[in-house]
Amino acid sequence: APTQSWQPLFANTIAQVEDGTIPMSRIDDAVTRILRVKARAGIFDRPSPEKRAYSGKMELIGHPEHRAVAREAVRKSLVLLKNNNVLPINPSSNILVAGDAADNIGKQSGGWTITWQGTNNTNADFPGGSSIYSGIADSVNAAGGKVTLSVDGSFDASAGNKPDVAIVVFGEEPYAEGVGDRPSVEYQPGNKTDLALLKSLQDQGIPVVSIFISGRAMWVNPELNASDAFVAAWLPGSEGVGVADVIMANADGSVNYDFHGKLSYSWPKSPDQVVNRGDENYAPLLPYGFGLTYGAEEVLAAQLDELNIDTSANASNMVYNRSVVSPWNLALVSNGQAASVMSNTLVLPSVQYRTFDRNVQEDSFQLTFNGTGTGAVLFNAPKAVNLSGVANNKALSMWVNLVTRPTGVVNVGINCENDSNCASNVNISPALNAIGVDAWSQVSVATSCFTQAGVDLSTITNAFSLSSAANVNIILSEIGYTDMTDNTITCQ
């Protein structure tokens, strides 16, 4: 439940005990059960936490023995779904490592990591941790091979520099609880950027090894077809080096560690398949308990059915939906100085940010502009995104809750990368002043407002910004590109 809900719950409980709605015997029973569990656990017989054996021994955090156990867990949890004699990789090879999860400990750790959703973490937030790429690099460098990290898969194509193999590490963005809900189990429906990367490497005749990061089994038939080997790595956490232990061979080409992992969930054969072992007519792509080892016979067909199912309805044009939607990144700007939003609060001289609970925990955010300068919130992408599909009869929409009305102009804008003039802002202050205070209302701006001003929707680097130099306190939720409504600002 939203975090504010404990306050009325507490007040209502006290009131209902005092008026007899909740008898004291019910309170006594609840408290007794809590105390009984603590007594059975021996909590009352133990010293206080500060007096326990390892209390305050900060040097034990990240102890080598603990990390060794975590690394072993990574090795043993990897599940090999496909291997056309590509793995293990000889570390003396010329290896390209690609994908946005390759050198990203936060992404390989998933939700409930440092922050609730596990988002906006950097490798620096994991002291002593290792990314999957760093483990591969250690192995290759020790053997005298060559390793290149290139998120987008580009490489120097001059003579002799073509990679012997490409390792592509990709997968789900971190999530927790309801933020991870989805209408199907298809990976990247309607916007298969990772599949495009796999195919681009495959088309160049480079063997492709896919390392798939996810918290669940997903429909990835197209990605399997575009891979020569495919490993379900789940969420390996801070010991990404454990992945390299298994996929990289010893210097002499022999197996370092074999695969031991087996599927704890049946792997789906279609985007809409809800499959569980024991079901009548049980027919997954790969069954519960499946997992190849080195030398095992291949099970998957050379070309899996990609079904040609129209899943465009599942594609998202959202920028913010309970959390920031990939590939966008959230930042605040104050008087021209930008700062990434890495936690649930951020205070800059002219604008403040904090998360807010609308329907569920932290599904919205509140912006307070103090009028001392121009402040803004931005949703940027590391590289241009093609949004040309929202050019016709669509609008940039947001749900807003005004805490205070604006004392001046509030602009909504987007930017593209073509040139310095590829940006446009629309003043939404009249629309904000037409809605009620302390109530949720939808405000939207037709995308034609931006294209008429010269914005190229095929090369968007900033999908949404809201800026103001005035005083205004506003809460935002559900930001994205949607159908137009009767109240959409059309700039006519």
Steps between C-alpha positions, in 0.01 A plus 500: 500500500616863456720603789263770629234237573652403835404838645119470472529129583674587826248773585200281408630207704536714812154649450341158450668358811379797703140472375494122543482405131826310548496326843815510713499120493570520124793733561632274778474197271692671219776622731524160671553323167783738412666451837453123478691481171781714640521281811514181293779654293697564819519873441439585866781267612765647274713809560402822326624538142785730602637232734492212253820337371532675166330829584675804357756296307465693178810330362292184456277666241620374164730242661678287236340182632154653470570620146629155409168347604309762297722435200438127529125565513525694174689218329250238611188703414582562133279297265627416153208494254694476176860439393604443140859414594582862587543464876731495683690787338876484476629805691781554250239598238403845376174555690240774465280557805178690424162578652393751763518242781860397432662751734199579716498350851173675580318337209642156578382541862135584431242660727523540877867591457606817685172660389151351496492457121873445466519775238749784448785310665854527365791259534650735759206411727636143523850529651685175447235370261569382147308537177469219248733690268768546765507124561537434127773764472696347788493159331595635156776729623657221704514278190636769269184533294320815391173627644301806392200643682252663262144536624357552151712226342710727281865415446802595293444310177853553367707201395540238768269665752180308436402325825524123520185500713255750649360467850180705530367560852144633501170463678233649720535830678487466881155497658326408823142401576231642271741696283601168348145409396457453125225391258706215352828316553647629173834675537502854356162485320478746215847646557757225459818703521701215651388264224621754245842500667521120492400488134746771400786295641368175359465660155872585513585134547597538865398217736266644764480393864197645680503549877139572595433695822149453639301423809280248319468273199396698193408442138823566311468281189625777267798565727574127521496479121745790478741334747750219457497444876250623758542511878222587747704685762204620710624771741859413595540796734831650601716202397471526123844344473327166566352512149848517347607202713262282298486647150877556470732203452839453660801631309549156345141491378374253761181553699552711811156443658213311340136609509296363792188720494156360419179687424291561809222627271378355172618709205207630289464423130264791426453855635162421654583159646446462874666166557568297812621145546217264577258687277280298270641518145832623644702620198761766578790589275732357766375304802549553869842360595657554158861612469779402263856420599810513283490216252127439542285452193308805378125493564369813329423505130742691279224750422231559759154619407479877540122472459452836327263599778402865499602615846508868414222556751747402769761747380541799724544863406514594866783707641401467865257234618536434874873542437729623223453288186811380314688640311424834663698643791368757745686822577437838661639827369546819699624813323667291231667250735373142469499222760382142457220391732649204688271479804150592616597862571720760334530867589652755261499880540191565286314167505441210738401142418347231718307182430130494580240229556193528279363147462798295612828580667717753315298485177517878452732790577462852633683806368529823695624801302588794726530778241868576569606387154405262223454142611407196295447127504629306197460147366806439283627195311867410448439484126224617268168315511262473205156626608367559149216260579337767718503770232133479401203565728710441811581718796765533768286438805542517875283475806550797729396598849548868576606573855529872419416682179786637288587868533641504148583292195537121521636338185484142374754409235690234307837499322661313212863465399506628143616853578506757776158631395329162517299580811159638580311616809130555554362717781249292698430764767151580360410132520636474854305805612182348354511187718432459868753501781567183701333279238635280222445623144640399163689764303625423148673676212457382140823369351422714196583803718859378509531378142365830369783668688758281326543209739600176327320223690729234352801627697369588846754537779270669752147358499357732764603807692309729731662830586414823675655811651181568697371376833304179458457174690382213281477120519543296179402144412455280189701701248504376142366514147130415479192566290378857484199607707247780464711711737836443328696819431524516119693827441250606233 
